[in-house]
Amino acid sequence: MSFFKKNSLHNYHVNESDQQLTNDINKNIHTIREYLCQTEDLIVKDMMFNNKDCTILFLDSMVKKDFLQSSVIGPILEMKSGEIQNVVKATELKCSSKISEVGASLLEGFCTILLENDAIAKSVAVGEISARTIEEPVNERSIISSHDGFVENLGTNILLLRRRIKSPQLKVKFFTLGKLTNTKVSMVFIENLANKKILEEVERRITSIEVDQLLSIGEVEDYIEDNPYTPFPQMLSTERPDRAASYLTEGKIILLVDGSPRILILPITFFAFYQSPDDYNSRWLVGSFFRFIRFFSFIIAISLPAIYIAIVSFHSEVLPIGILYSIRVSLEYVPFHPLIEAFTMQIILELLKEASIRLPTPIAQTIGIVGGLVIGTAVVEANLVSNTMIVVIGLTAIASFIAPVNEMGTSARLLGFPVMIAASLFGFFGIVLALMVLVIHLCKLESFGMPYFAPFAPFNIADIKDTFVRLPFWKLNTRPTDSKPVYKKQQWHTRGWKKK
């Protein structure tokens, strides 16, 4: 039964889209009402213009009423005759003879003007624009970079990009997805820089999406990513306009969804997830140091609990006798295998993190203190977990939180579980085997046909200058080749003053 309901819903819109306006104004009003399912927030205001019946239709919740009065209703009442296009004060006016187009305009915040003996409707933009103020993203804070962030309004987000890239080559292409939601999706790129084949592939994947609803950027990511079963994100999600603009100038593509403050950058590489805007606002030595720390934290987040399990279970001889003695003492009364200890503490850590996110800020801070001090101390005193394991899990958690992009930090914690299992079975050999499989997977992974582990697979020595370290800007004279930009050179005589 649900199958037939779904089909009937789709067929309803198909049939309505074929209907045309007529010269009978009352019939047109009735048809528009039927198209909008007799919704009670459709306001119909009757007037006279050119000695003919004139009707203005709008959705009460979608328009800015004072703007509607000053730009449409007031001028019509004052002029009473003339061409409607010359009378109303509109920044955007659309003419249409299709019922579906008129209905879509009403749903976008337009008001529609119908005239007697006229089969053409005039739709005027009088939408209510209410958006969150521009502020720094909470989950991507920066110390010395810009402090603005994307919001839920698509137009505002495009404005933030155009403020930074004042080029006529910056192109925006719109799509409408979702048969019920009619969500506007935009693809932003630099026309003469982005690779044409990648643009065509992205557009092909977007246009292939056929769904009833699309409400967030995460849904778009799921529909178009290359490999949905990998723990690694294949598109970079960010709320920072400065980061988005920098990737645009490298030839990459950006996807925005109306109603979502997050945007997607593609194609992307693994190393981009550990680059921060602060790296480019500090001296190159400082930026390189912190970038190296982030990459080292990724290795710690994946392998530190596994190394502890392997040492305790198989390779205790690698430790000095003093450290080994303290570990053995802490494990003497613990009844569980180190793997069970690590799994339990990792799960408790995730529970505390989720609880702190969902609860109000004052309570979340209390939960953090209770979880870190009270529960940690209690489980050690109860001989359920060793002191050393608490230290190891704490360092692992800190290392995973260092990642500038939250998705990659979560992926690192997730990957720690299979590595711990391998360590509990085979010791150091299991860790090496698990990391080999991980590196092979990264080398095979692609983002829109581009290598995910570039510039190491395939190896490109020219692109290494902005991966583990960040060389001075005057050394970054070529764009990264992972997105195959049309023009690779981006700098010429940046330090010409030295020749003088």
Secondary structure, 3 states (H helix, E strand, C coil): CHHHHHHHHHHHHHHHHCCECCCCHHHHHHHHHHHCCCCCCEEEEEEEECCEEEEEEEECCCECHHHHHHHHHHHHHHHCCCCHHHHCCCCCEEEECEHHHHHHHHHCCEEEEEECCCCCEEEEECECCCCCCCCCCHHHCCCCCCCCCCCCCHHHHHHHHHHHCCCCCEEEEEEEECCCCCEEEEEEEECCCCCHHHHHHHHHHHHCCCCCCCCCHHHHHHHHCCCCCCCCCCCEEECCHHHHHHHHCCCCEEEEECCCCCEEEECCCHHHHHCCHHHHCCCHHHHHHHHHHHHHHHHHHHHHHHHHHHHHHCCHHHCCHHHHHHHHHHHCCCCCCHHHHHHHHHHHHHHHHHHHHHCCHHHHHHHHHHHHHHHHHHHHHCCCCCHHHHHHHHHHHHHHHCCCCHHHHHHHHHHHHHHHHHHHHHCHHHHHHHHHHHHHHHHHCEECCEECCCCECCECHHHHHECCCECCHHHCCECCCCCCCCCCECCCCCCHHHHC
